[in-house]
Amino acid sequence: MVLLAVFAILFLFLALGFFLGELLGSMALGFVLVVGMYLLLFGITMFFKRKITSKVMNEIITAMMSKDEKDNEETTDPAGHVDGGTAPGA
């Protein structure tokens, strides 16, 4: 899915380069503006790198913990007994 999204964005920026080139009368200028947008996006990403990394890590950890809690709830019956143990009196 990520690869598909990357290609979609790539083609959108390619189309934007052609559109701006037609609009400005210079294909080179249109693509220079698109490269400028890429560089601006890259700069913003680098500036907020720590904040982005921290946010992504927190989301991953939260998702993993909620999955573990959900798995634990599924293996415990309402009386609090864990499935998979030996039956009493066996």
All heavy atoms as an XYZ file, in Angstrom:
681
protein
N       0.823     -1.197      0.000
C       0.000      0.000      0.000
C       0.868      1.261      0.000
O       0.520      2.231     -0.659
C      -0.936      0.005      1.209
C      -2.036     -1.054      1.171
S      -3.047     -1.003     -0.292
C      -4.119      0.312      0.086
N       1.967      1.209      0.756
C       2.853      2.376      0.812
C       3.481      2.631     -0.554
O       3.562      3.781     -1.007
C       3.934      2.185      1.903
C       4.960      3.279      1.843
C       3.301      2.110      3.280
N       3.901      1.561     -1.221
C       4.508      1.694     -2.545
C       3.510      2.287     -3.534
O       3.865      3.162     -4.337
C       5.001      0.332     -3.031
C       5.794      0.318     -4.316
C       7.078      1.126     -4.168
C       6.129     -1.104     -4.706
N       2.277      1.852     -3.458
C       1.237      2.397     -4.323
C       1.029      3.886     -4.051
O       0.889      4.682     -4.980
C      -0.069      1.627     -4.108
C      -1.239      2.010     -5.000
C      -0.934      1.733     -6.462
C      -2.483      1.254     -4.573
N       1.028      4.269     -2.788
C       0.868      5.675     -2.421
C       2.042      6.513     -2.930
O       1.854      7.632     -3.430
C       0.734      5.814     -0.911
N       3.261      5.974     -2.836
C       4.446      6.697     -3.315
C       4.344      6.931     -4.819
O       4.613      8.041     -5.306
C       5.737      5.929     -2.952
C       6.941      6.488     -3.692
C       5.973      5.967     -1.459
N       3.949      5.902     -5.569
C       3.801      6.069     -7.014
C       2.688      7.055     -7.355
O       2.823      7.848     -8.291
C       3.562      4.727     -7.700
C       4.824      3.966     -7.962
C       5.032      2.736     -7.368
C       5.814      4.484     -8.785
C       6.196      2.033     -7.601
C       6.981      3.787     -9.025
C       7.175      2.552     -8.433
N       1.603      7.033     -6.616
C       0.505      7.968     -6.864
C       0.977      9.405     -6.649
O       0.701     10.287     -7.466
C      -0.679      7.652     -5.952
N       1.705      9.629     -5.575
C       2.222     10.976     -5.299
C       3.230     11.393     -6.360
O       3.225     12.539     -6.827
C       2.830     11.035     -3.880
C       1.724     10.903     -2.843
C       3.617     12.318     -3.675
C       2.219     10.701     -1.431
N       4.077     10.456     -6.773
C       5.061     10.741     -7.813
C       4.373     11.183     -9.102
O       4.752     12.193     -9.710
C       5.928      9.508     -8.069
C       6.963      9.637     -9.177
C       8.068     10.602     -8.764
C       7.548      8.285     -9.513
N       3.344     10.451     -9.513
C       2.637     10.807    -10.746
C       1.853     12.114    -10.598
O       1.742     12.878    -11.562
C       1.734      9.673    -11.207
C       2.494      8.555    -11.865
C       2.523      7.296    -11.290
C       3.203      8.768    -13.035
C       3.233      6.273    -11.882
C       3.920      7.746    -13.637
C       3.939      6.487    -13.058
N       1.332     12.379     -9.416
C       0.648     13.661     -9.199
C       1.621     14.825     -9.342
O       1.310     15.843     -9.966
C      -0.019     13.690     -7.826
C      -1.312     12.895     -7.709
C      -1.789     12.865     -6.252
C      -2.384     13.503     -8.589
N       2.820     14.686     -8.765
C       3.813     15.749     -8.890
C       4.320     15.867    -10.324
O       4.619     16.971    -10.792
C       4.977     15.531     -7.913
C       4.728     16.105     -6.554
C       4.476     15.280     -5.472
C       4.741     17.471     -6.336
C       4.236     15.801     -4.210
C       4.507     18.007     -5.091
C       4.256     17.172     -4.016
N       4.408     14.752    -11.035
C       4.800     14.781    -12.442
C       3.752     15.541    -13.256
O       4.089     16.411    -14.077
C       4.946     13.350    -12.956
C       5.606     13.154    -14.297
C       7.040     13.652    -14.281
C       5.571     11.686    -14.682
N       2.485     15.237    -13.009
C       1.402     15.944    -13.698
C       1.414     17.430    -13.335
O       1.192     18.289    -14.201
C       0.062     15.321    -13.336
N       1.692     17.723    -12.069
C       1.773     19.126    -11.648
C       2.903     19.845    -12.367
O       2.762     21.010    -12.761
C       1.961     19.208    -10.123
C       2.018     20.604     -9.526
C       0.699     21.343     -9.758
C       2.336     20.534     -8.038
N       4.032     19.158    -12.563
C       5.156     19.754    -13.292
C       4.768     20.100    -14.720
O       5.083     21.200    -15.210
N       4.087     19.183    -15.400
C       3.638     19.467    -16.762
C       2.607     20.591    -16.783
O       2.651     21.469    -17.646
C       3.060     18.210    -17.416
C       4.108     17.267    -17.930
C       4.253     16.009    -17.375
C       4.951     17.638    -18.967
C       5.214     15.128    -17.843
C       5.922     16.771    -19.449
C       6.052     15.515    -18.889
N       1.693     20.568    -15.816
C       0.660     21.616    -15.751
C       1.295     22.992    -15.532
O       0.972     23.953    -16.230
C      -0.338     21.302    -14.633
C      -1.352     22.383    -14.419
C      -2.384     22.568    -15.328
C      -1.275     23.225    -13.323
C      -3.336     23.570    -15.137
C      -2.205     24.226    -13.122
C      -3.242     24.403    -14.035
N       2.193     23.080    -14.556
C       2.844     24.366    -14.295
C       3.701     24.800    -15.475
O       3.798     25.995    -15.784
C       3.698     24.285    -13.017
C       2.921     24.175    -11.710
C       3.891     23.972    -10.543
C       2.059     25.406    -11.476
N       4.336     23.837    -16.147
C       5.128     24.164    -17.333
C       4.270     24.770    -18.429
O       4.657     25.758    -19.063
N       3.100     24.177    -18.658
C       2.170     24.726    -19.661
C       1.688     26.106    -19.240
O       1.603     27.021    -20.050
C       0.966     23.804    -19.829
C       1.263     22.494    -20.497
C       1.226     22.607    -22.006
O       0.472     23.454    -22.523
O       1.971     21.847    -22.639
N       1.361     26.238    -17.962
C       0.826     27.500    -17.438
C       1.852     28.629    -17.534
O       1.512     29.759    -17.897
C       0.394     27.295    -15.983
C      -0.480     28.357    -15.344
C      -1.831     28.401    -16.037
C      -0.663     28.060    -13.872
N       3.099     28.312    -17.243
C       4.157     29.329    -17.225
C       4.868     29.469    -18.564
O       5.681     30.383    -18.743
C       5.174     29.005    -16.125
C       4.623     28.968    -14.702
C       5.665     28.445    -13.732
C       4.144     30.347    -14.277
N       4.595     28.556    -19.491
C       5.228     28.637    -20.798
C       6.636     28.062    -20.828
O       7.356     28.241    -21.799
N       7.057     27.387    -19.771
C       8.394     26.795    -19.716
C       8.319     25.508    -18.896
O       8.076     25.555    -17.691
C       9.380     27.769    -19.077
O      10.599     27.130    -18.799
N       8.536     24.376    -19.574
C       8.496     23.088    -18.869
C       9.551     23.041    -17.769
O       9.299     22.534    -16.682
C       8.720     21.927    -19.839
C       7.558     21.643    -20.719
S       6.164     21.048    -19.749
C       4.864     21.288    -20.913
N      10.723     23.588    -18.073
C      11.807     23.573    -17.082
C      11.391     24.311    -15.822
O      11.624     23.835    -14.702
C      13.069     24.185    -17.673
N      10.774     25.467    -15.967
C      10.345     26.246    -14.805
C       9.262     25.507    -14.022
O       9.265     25.514    -12.785
C       9.834     27.614    -15.243
C       9.485     28.603    -14.142
C      10.686     28.829    -13.221
C       9.016     29.913    -14.731
N       8.373     24.829    -14.722
C       7.335     24.051    -14.049
C       7.937     22.953    -13.194
O       7.543     22.750    -12.043
N       8.931     22.240    -13.742
C       9.556     21.155    -12.980
C      10.484     21.684    -11.891
O      10.631     21.049    -10.848
C      10.272     20.186    -13.915
C       9.326     19.241    -14.586
C       8.892     19.474    -15.888
C       8.827     18.149    -13.909
C       7.993     18.626    -16.500
C       7.925     17.284    -14.509
C       7.499     17.522    -15.821
N      11.064     22.855    -12.089
C      11.873     23.470    -11.030
C      10.979     23.816     -9.838
O      11.368     23.618     -8.681
C      12.622     24.723    -11.552
C      13.159     25.569    -10.409
C      13.746     24.309    -12.486
N       9.788     24.292    -10.099
C       8.853     24.589     -9.009
C       8.441     23.313     -8.271
O       8.326     23.315     -7.045
C       7.618     25.314     -9.543
C       7.829     26.762     -9.982
C       6.561     27.317    -10.615
C       8.267     27.623     -8.820
N       8.233     22.230     -8.999
C       7.880     20.961     -8.366
C       9.043     20.466     -7.506
O       8.838     20.012     -6.377
C       7.469     19.907     -9.421
C       7.347     18.532     -8.800
C       6.160     20.313    -10.066
N      10.273     20.570     -8.027
C      11.448     20.184     -7.232
C      11.538     21.053     -5.984
O      11.867     20.569     -4.896
C      12.740     20.273     -8.081
C      13.978     20.171     -7.220
C      12.749     19.196     -9.139
N      11.224     22.327     -6.117
C      11.208     23.224     -4.959
C      10.211     22.765     -3.909
O      10.486     22.817     -2.705
N       9.045     22.284     -4.365
C       8.045     21.765     -3.414
C       8.569     20.520     -2.711
O       8.377     20.354     -1.512
C       6.738     21.450     -4.148
C       5.942     22.652     -4.526
S       4.396     22.148     -5.283
C       4.476     23.064     -6.801
N       9.233     19.637     -3.478
C       9.830     18.444     -2.868
C      10.875     18.831     -1.825
O      10.922     18.255     -0.733
C      10.496     17.560     -3.930
C       9.630     16.479     -4.493
C       9.308     16.458     -5.847
C       9.134     15.450     -3.697
C       8.529     15.455     -6.387
C       8.354     14.438     -4.221
C       8.053     14.449     -5.567
O       7.283     13.446     -6.097
N      11.730     19.804     -2.164
C      12.766     20.245     -1.219
C      12.162     20.885      0.018
O      12.648     20.674      1.141
C      13.744     21.201     -1.908
C      14.651     20.568     -2.953
C      15.475     21.651     -3.653
C      15.550     19.522     -2.333
N      11.087     21.648     -0.164
C      10.400     22.256      0.979
C       9.798     21.170      1.864
O       9.944     21.216      3.101
C       9.304     23.202      0.484
C       8.510     23.943      1.553
C       9.426     24.893      2.318
C       7.373     24.718      0.913
N       9.176     20.180      1.263
C       8.609     19.063      2.018
C       9.705     18.297      2.764
O       9.544     17.934      3.928
C       7.852     18.132      1.074
C       6.987     17.049      1.677
C       5.868     17.680      2.499
C       6.407     16.181      0.585
N      10.835     18.090      2.098
C      11.970     17.413      2.717
C      12.504     18.232      3.900
O      12.786     17.683      4.970
C      13.081     17.196      1.683
C      14.309     16.560      2.234
C      14.326     15.212      2.540
C      15.457     17.302      2.452
C      15.469     14.614      3.050
C      16.596     16.724      2.960
C      16.600     15.373      3.267
N      12.627     19.542      3.720
C      13.118     20.409      4.793
C      12.200     20.402      6.008
O      12.661     20.327      7.149
N      10.899     20.466      5.771
C       9.934     20.429      6.876
C      10.027     19.101      7.604
O      10.007     19.050      8.839
C       8.499     20.675      6.343
C       8.357     22.121      5.874
C       7.455     20.343      7.397
C       7.080     22.411      5.118
N      10.155     18.010      6.842
C      10.274     16.687      7.455
C      11.528     16.592      8.311
O      11.495     16.060      9.417
C      10.290     15.590      6.362
O       9.120     15.718      5.575
C      10.351     14.210      6.974
N      12.651     17.116      7.810
C      13.896     17.068      8.580
C      13.812     17.953      9.827
O      14.345     17.600     10.881
C      15.086     17.516      7.722
C      15.486     16.499      6.679
S      16.072     14.963      7.390
C      14.718     13.863      7.059
N      13.133     19.088      9.713
C      13.010     20.009     10.843
C      12.205     19.366     11.978
O      12.530     19.521     13.149
C      12.359     21.315     10.395
C      12.312     22.369     11.456
C      13.452     23.056     11.822
C      11.116     22.672     12.090
C      13.420     24.036     12.797
C      11.067     23.645     13.075
C      12.224     24.327     13.434
N      11.144     18.634     11.622
C      10.282     18.007     12.623
C      10.556     16.506     12.770
O       9.691     15.760     13.231
C       8.803     18.215     12.260
C       8.355     19.639     12.359
C       8.075     20.371     11.219
C       8.222     20.260     13.591
C       7.665     21.680     11.293
C       7.807     21.574     13.690
C       7.534     22.288     12.537
N      11.750     16.075     12.397
C      12.087     14.652     12.389
C      11.869     13.997     13.758
O      11.257     12.937     13.862
C      13.529     14.464     11.955
C      13.943     13.028     11.843
C      15.393     12.923     11.378
C      15.827     11.481     11.341
N      17.215     11.355     10.909
N      12.379     14.608     14.811
C      12.233     14.024     16.146
C      10.775     13.916     16.560
O      10.341     12.908     17.105
C      12.982     14.845     17.183
C      14.398     14.450     17.288
C      15.065     15.127     18.425
N      16.491     14.996     18.150
C      17.415     15.102     19.027
N      17.103     15.410     20.252
N      18.663     14.941     18.691
N      10.023     14.963     16.316
C       8.611     14.961     16.695
C       7.844     13.901     15.906
O       7.011     13.176     16.465
C       8.012     16.349     16.445
C       6.707     16.578     17.110
C       6.300     18.028     17.000
C       5.137     18.285     17.920
N       4.786     19.680     17.994
N       8.129     13.787     14.618
C       7.462     12.795     13.778
C       7.840     11.391     14.231
O       6.968     10.522     14.387
C       7.825     13.010     12.294
C       7.228     14.319     11.792
C       7.359     11.838     11.434
C       7.728     14.752     10.431
N       9.146     11.165     14.455
C       9.609      9.849     14.889
C       8.986      9.464     16.217
O       8.521      8.331     16.392
C      11.149      9.835     15.017
O      11.713     10.226     13.763
C      11.661      8.469     15.398
N       8.940     10.403     17.154
C       8.355     10.142     18.464
C       6.872      9.793     18.332
O       6.394      8.849     18.953
C       8.533     11.366     19.355
O       7.875     11.196     20.571
N       6.155     10.539     17.517
C       4.726     10.300     17.333
C       4.477      8.919     16.713
O       3.600      8.172     17.172
C       4.136     11.399     16.438
C       2.669     11.262     16.168
C       1.840     11.580     17.370
C       0.375     11.591     16.990
N      -0.494     11.609     18.141
N       5.261      8.569     15.690
C       5.095      7.276     15.029
C       5.411      6.148     16.012
O       4.674      5.149     16.087
C       5.970      7.181     13.763
C       6.019      5.761     13.213
C       5.463      8.138     12.696
N       6.492      6.274     16.769
C       6.865      5.239     17.736
C       5.774      5.067     18.790
O       5.431      3.938     19.143
C       8.188      5.592     18.415
C       9.360      5.581     17.480
S       9.941      3.949     17.175
C      11.043      3.758     18.518
N       5.229      6.172     19.291
C       4.160      6.096     20.287
C       2.926      5.387     19.721
O       2.299      4.580     20.413
C       3.784      7.483     20.790
C       4.818      8.050     21.729
O       5.626      7.321     22.303
N       4.821      9.362     21.865
N       2.584      5.686     18.477
C       1.423      5.037     17.849
C       1.659      3.536     17.675
O       0.753      2.733     17.912
C       1.116      5.682     16.499
C       0.574      7.088     16.596
C      -0.766      7.162     17.300
O      -1.590      6.250     17.129
O      -0.989      8.129     18.033
N       2.866      3.159     17.279
C       3.184      1.742     17.096
C       3.120      1.009     18.431
O       2.532     -0.071     18.541
C       4.566      1.571     16.441
C       4.514      2.029     14.981
C       5.046      0.124     16.523
C       5.868      2.102     14.310
N       3.713      1.604     19.462
C       3.718      0.978     20.785
C       2.287      0.845     21.318
O       1.901     -0.193     21.857
C       4.613      1.763     21.760
C       6.077      1.593     21.348
C       4.400      1.308     23.196
C       7.033      2.514     22.066
N       1.488      1.890     21.147
C       0.097      1.850     21.600
C      -0.671      0.753     20.876
O      -1.426      0.000     21.502
C      -0.584      3.212     21.354
O       0.147      4.220     22.051
C      -2.024      3.204     21.820
N      -0.471      0.633     19.569
C      -1.164     -0.400     18.801
C      -0.734     -1.792     19.253
O      -1.564     -2.696     19.387
C      -0.889     -0.219     17.311
N       0.549     -1.972     19.511
C       1.046     -3.276     19.950
C       0.512     -3.629     21.331
O       0.142     -4.776     21.586
C       2.575     -3.293     19.939
C       3.156     -3.268     18.539
S       4.936     -3.115     18.526
C       5.413     -4.706     19.168
N       0.467     -2.637     22.231
C      -0.032     -2.895     23.578
C      -1.526     -3.206     23.560
O      -1.976     -4.095     24.281
C       0.270     -1.707     24.490
C       1.749     -1.590     24.813
S       2.117     -0.159     25.828
C       1.381     -0.634     27.363
N      -2.287     -2.502     22.744
C      -3.725     -2.776     22.693
C      -3.984     -4.152     22.086
O      -4.908     -4.838     22.481
C      -4.463     -1.692     21.913
O      -4.127     -1.735     20.549
N      -3.152     -4.573     21.148
C      -3.296     -5.914     20.575
C      -2.983     -6.969     21.624
O      -3.693     -7.963     21.749
C      -2.385     -6.097     19.375
C      -2.533     -7.454     18.716
C      -1.543     -7.618     17.590
C      -1.649     -8.950     16.880
N      -1.828    -10.107     17.665
N      -1.925     -6.750     22.429
C      -1.587     -7.688     23.498
C      -2.710     -7.780     24.520
O      -3.068     -8.868     24.973
C      -0.293     -7.276     24.201
C       0.940     -7.585     23.366
O       0.829     -8.366     22.395
O       2.015     -7.042     23.685
N      -3.300     -6.635     24.895
C      -4.396     -6.631     25.858
C      -5.609     -7.355     25.289
O      -6.288     -8.100     25.989
C      -4.750     -5.195     26.243
C      -3.697     -4.537     27.121
C      -3.988     -3.069     27.373
O      -5.048     -2.577     26.937
O      -3.143     -2.420     28.016
N      -5.863     -7.160     23.998
C      -6.991     -7.828     23.358
C      -6.755     -9.338     23.320
O      -7.666    -10.119     23.589
C      -7.175     -7.301     21.939
C      -8.380     -7.863     21.246
C      -8.538     -7.257     19.858
C      -9.716     -7.883     19.148
N      -9.853     -7.402     17.785
N      -5.529     -9.753     23.014
C      -5.199    -11.177     23.014
C      -5.365    -11.773     24.405
O      -5.862    -12.887     24.558
C      -3.768    -11.416     22.521
C      -3.621    -11.163     21.029
O      -4.656    -11.100     20.326
O      -2.468    -11.024     20.564
N      -4.956    -11.040     25.442
C      -5.092    -11.526     26.814
C      -6.556    -11.660     27.218
O      -6.932    -12.590     27.917
C      -4.369    -10.608     27.797
C      -2.858    -10.756     27.714
O      -2.346    -11.750     27.204
N      -2.153     -9.756     28.191
N      -7.391    -10.727     26.775
C      -8.815    -10.795     27.095
C      -9.479    -11.987     26.410
O     -10.374    -12.610     26.964
C      -9.510     -9.505     26.659
C      -9.169     -8.318     27.522
C      -9.756     -7.025     26.973
O     -10.465     -7.077     25.953
O      -9.487     -5.979     27.558
N      -9.021    -12.340     25.225
C      -9.615    -13.456     24.493
C      -9.261    -14.790     25.114
O     -10.012    -15.747     25.014
C      -9.161    -13.428     23.035
C      -9.783    -12.300     22.245
C      -9.256    -12.213     20.825
O      -8.365    -13.023     20.467
O      -9.719    -11.343     20.084
N      -8.121    -14.897     25.778
C      -7.697    -16.175     26.345
C      -8.131    -16.334     27.794
O      -7.873    -17.348     28.406
C      -6.165    -16.345     26.256
O      -5.536    -15.270     26.951
C      -5.714    -16.384     24.813
N      -8.792    -15.346     28.361
C      -9.261    -15.426     29.740
C     -10.784    -15.435     29.738
O     -11.408    -14.574     29.131
C      -8.755    -14.210     30.554
O      -7.346    -14.139     30.443
C      -9.154    -14.322     31.992
N     -11.378    -16.410     30.434
C     -12.841    -16.441     30.488
C     -13.326    -15.442     31.542
O     -12.547    -14.889     32.302
C     -13.356    -17.866     30.744
C     -13.005    -18.388     32.123
O     -12.519    -17.615     32.949
O     -13.227    -19.590     32.364
N     -14.622    -15.149     31.593
C     -15.138    -14.154     32.531
C     -14.814    -14.451     33.993
O     -14.738    -13.543     34.807
C     -16.646    -14.179     32.293
C     -16.826    -14.730     30.922
C     -15.661    -15.656     30.708
N     -14.612    -15.715     34.348
C     -14.302    -16.059     35.749
C     -12.840    -15.811     36.064
O     -12.424    -15.945     37.210
C     -14.652    -17.513     36.021
N     -12.045    -15.480     35.043
C     -10.646    -15.183     35.299
C      -9.721    -16.371     35.076
O      -8.540    -16.285     35.331
N     -10.255    -17.471     34.567
C      -9.425    -18.630     34.282
C      -8.801    -18.507     32.913
O      -9.467    -18.139     31.957
C     -10.251    -19.934     34.374
C     -10.826    -20.149     35.729
N     -12.178    -20.056     35.962
C     -10.232    -20.439     36.919
C     -12.407    -20.293     37.257
N     -11.243    -20.519     37.846
N      -7.538    -18.853     32.813
C      -6.830    -18.790     31.542
C      -7.027    -20.099     30.806
O      -6.893    -21.173     31.373
C      -5.315    -18.530     31.761
C      -4.568    -18.531     30.455
C      -5.115    -17.214     32.514
N      -7.379    -20.006     29.495
C      -7.552    -21.198     28.672
C      -6.210    -21.876     28.449
O      -5.160    -21.261     28.483
C      -8.125    -20.811     27.287
C      -9.548    -20.337     27.395
O     -10.197    -20.639     28.410
O     -10.011    -19.668     26.450
N      -6.231    -23.168     28.214
C      -5.019    -23.904     27.910
C      -4.424    -24.611     29.100
O      -3.492    -25.380     28.982
N      -4.932    -24.396     30.298
C      -4.416    -25.056     31.492
C      -5.078    -26.423     31.680
O      -6.004    -26.774     30.948
N      -4.613    -27.156     32.639
C      -5.236    -28.454     32.894
C      -6.533    -28.239     33.664
O      -6.659    -27.329     34.463
C      -4.297    -29.355     33.706
O      -3.943    -28.687     34.914
C      -3.064    -29.701     32.902
N      -7.481    -29.072     33.387
C      -8.783    -28.973     34.039
C      -8.659    -29.435     35.485
O      -7.885    -30.323     35.796
C      -9.801    -29.831     33.293
N      -9.428    -28.834     36.405
C      -9.377    -29.268     37.802
C      -9.821    -30.715     37.934
O     -10.772    -31.137     37.289
C     -10.353    -28.328     38.530
C     -10.717    -27.251     37.556
C     -10.312    -27.699     36.210
N      -9.110    -31.459     38.715
C      -9.444    -32.845     38.964
C      -8.913    -33.789     37.907
O      -9.201    -34.954     37.896
N      -8.117    -33.273     36.969
C      -7.598    -34.148     35.915
C      -6.258    -34.729     36.308
O      -5.484    -34.248     36.993
C      -7.455    -33.382     34.607
